[in-house]
Amino acid sequence: MPIAHPILSTDESLDFERTLLPGREQQWTAMNNAGRAVGRAVLQDFGELAEVPSRLRVLALVGKGHNGGDALLAADEILKRHSGAEVHLLLRADKKELRSLTRRAFDELLKSSRASLCNELTYRQEAYDIALDGLLGMQFRPPLKSDLADLLAEVNARRGIRFRAAVDLPSGLGDADAFQADFTYATGIAKSPLFDPAHADKCGRIRYLDIGFFQLPYEGPRSFAENILPDAALQSQGGLRPPRCDKRTFGHLFVLSGSRSFPGALLMSVKAALSSGVGLLTAFAPESLAAQYAAAVPEAMWVPWPETPEGGLALEGWHLLRERLSRADAVLCGSGIGREPETLQLVRDLVREVELPLVIDADALQPETALAAASRPASAGGVVLTPHMGEFMRLAGRQSAEYSREALVDFCQKHRVVTALKGPHTRVCDGSQVALSTRGGPVLARGGSGDMLAGLMGGLVAQQPRAPFEPACRAVLWHGLAADHLARTRGQIAVHTTELLEHFGPALREA
């Protein structure tokens, strides 16, 4: 199965679904899978806001098309999974006007005594925990009709709705009064309008719900040349390990990072790398810190490295790395390393001379580092860079912080690197393909989350050193899933970055 699935335009999605689901029963099965996946995901994601209340009140906004059917089945799934839930349905069409599968979903939901119809007058008098938007589908073209625009504007403004969830696309997307989603659940296919920066405020967080459309590689037309990582891309990481193995089976990562000025970054990277399942880890630490780090994380092998007067890694320590290189499968460098000229020279020498796969992070991400990567021999291992947008602007000499696929691909081709460009949607590019992850979210908007990602990525690259693109993708996805798990457990605010460590295991088991 492909590691990432295509992002398609709405027209391409319609054509693909017609080909994939030619019969009514196939369409009904897909609608059930989609709607029920939305219901399950909404209950999970509500946990980022608060505990699901014992008396959960849901408003379903239902149009006559298949998005309405998805919303109805999502509401039915919520009722099945939460004994205290009740659903109010606000239909925008008579039952006889509903498309046949939507009418079938409507009849399925109304078998429950906890689902009932309401009108616009009665819904205004109620408060709801969740609003499910299934009014309009991907065939909508702006502008909205005035009555629907008024309804959506009112729903958006209502303070009595705690959590707003859109099915597939927010209704009216492209219109000023489009549904304002906290989360949008892309069912089966991730549609390109979700990733238009102009729509970011309306779409909220994006969840891709894989319902099996891309078991085989997609060979249809593509107008949006990016892909999305499904949670299933992590499944190969979480299977049973071979019974006949030892610590050398799972790679040996070297970590060259840290300074007296940023002592925590190295420690976070090492702890995250150990959580990746790597078999062995050797960490080269500033000599003033190595002993206390060894006591804090005894699973790693700690090598004291000479320091500059300011506390950075000094060039004179080169021999410590060189004499051990034959034991390593990959090297991670950069977290907390600082910007001293001597230390940055050490980074450039590392990139030029060490032919193992490299993961380069944080202050090691300098234009000179990228140029050194471009000059590596073809036989050398791959180089993975992990910039956020500010660092990417520095690396690529760009003035604009606006994402550009063309700029990312061009940079990766020119410097012969894999780049994991961190952001609300982290994108991994190897110069020919771009795979993005929407996992993670605001809980990662805190210091140290990048150090954790770098460690996790270094550990995965050491386990699969010949092809760094896929382990880089899996690291990004795993990091994001762990952040989601943390946020659903503890909320987005009162958490520490290092708490991610406790959620790598549960996230992997759930993927």
Stockholm file with secondary structure:
# STOCKHOLM 1.0

chainA/1-511         MPIAHPILSTDESLDFERTLLPGREQQWTAMNNAGRAVGRAVLQDFGELAEVPSRLRVLALVGKGHNGGDALLAADEILKRHSGAEVHLLLRADKKELRSLTRRAFDELLKSSRASLCNELTYRQEAYDIALDGLLGMQFRPPLKSDLADLLAEVNARRGIRFRAAVDLPSGLGDADAFQADFTYATGIAKSPLFDPAHADKCGRIRYLDIGFFQLPYEGPRSFAENILPDAALQSQGGLRPPRCDKRTFGHLFVLSGSRSFPGALLMSVKAALSSGVGLLTAFAPESLAAQYAAAVPEAMWVPWPETPEGGLALEGWHLLRERLSRADAVLCGSGIGREPETLQLVRDLVREVELPLVIDADALQPETALAAASRPASAGGVVLTPHMGEFMRLAGRQSAEYSREALVDFCQKHRVVTALKGPHTRVCDGSQVALSTRGGPVLARGGSGDMLAGLMGGLVAQQPRAPFEPACRAVLWHGLAADHLARTRGQIAVHTTELLEHFGPALREA
#=GR chainA/1-511 SS CCSSEEEECHHHHHHHHHHHCCSHHHHHHHHHHHHHHHHHHHHHHHTTTSCCCSSCEEEEEECSSHHHHHHHHHHHHHHHHCTTCEEEEEESSCGGGSCHHHHHHHHHHTTSTTEEECCHHHHTTCCEEEEEEESCCTTCCSCCCHHHHHHHHHHHHCTTEEEEEEESSCTTTTSTTCCCCSEEEEESSEEGGGGCGGGHHHHCEEEEECCSTTSSCCCSCCSSCCEECCGGGGGGGSSCCCSSCCGGGGCEEEEECCCSSSHHHHHHHHHHHHHTTCSEEEEEEETTTHHHHHHHCTTSEEEEECBCTTSSBCGGGHHHHHTTGGGCSEEEECTTCCCCHHHHHHHHHHHHHCCSCEEECGGGCCHHHHHHHHTSCTTSCCEEECCBHHHHHHHHTCSCCSCCHHHHHHHHHHHTCEEEEBSSSEEEECSSCEEEECCCCGGGCSTTHHHHHHHHHHHHHHHSTTCTHHHHHHHHHHHHHHHHHHHHHHCSSSCCGGGGGGGHHHHHHHC
#=GC SS_cons         CCSSEEEECHHHHHHHHHHHCCSHHHHHHHHHHHHHHHHHHHHHHHTTTSCCCSSCEEEEEECSSHHHHHHHHHHHHHHHHCTTCEEEEEESSCGGGSCHHHHHHHHHHTTSTTEEECCHHHHTTCCEEEEEEESCCTTCCSCCCHHHHHHHHHHHHCTTEEEEEEESSCTTTTSTTCCCCSEEEEESSEEGGGGCGGGHHHHCEEEEECCSTTSSCCCSCCSSCCEECCGGGGGGGSSCCCSSCCGGGGCEEEEECCCSSSHHHHHHHHHHHHHTTCSEEEEEEETTTHHHHHHHCTTSEEEEECBCTTSSBCGGGHHHHHTTGGGCSEEEECTTCCCCHHHHHHHHHHHHHCCSCEEECGGGCCHHHHHHHHTSCTTSCCEEECCBHHHHHHHHTCSCCSCCHHHHHHHHHHHTCEEEEBSSSEEEECSSCEEEECCCCGGGCSTTHHHHHHHHHHHHHHHSTTCTHHHHHHHHHHHHHHHHHHHHHHCSSSCCGGGGGGGHHHHHHHC
//
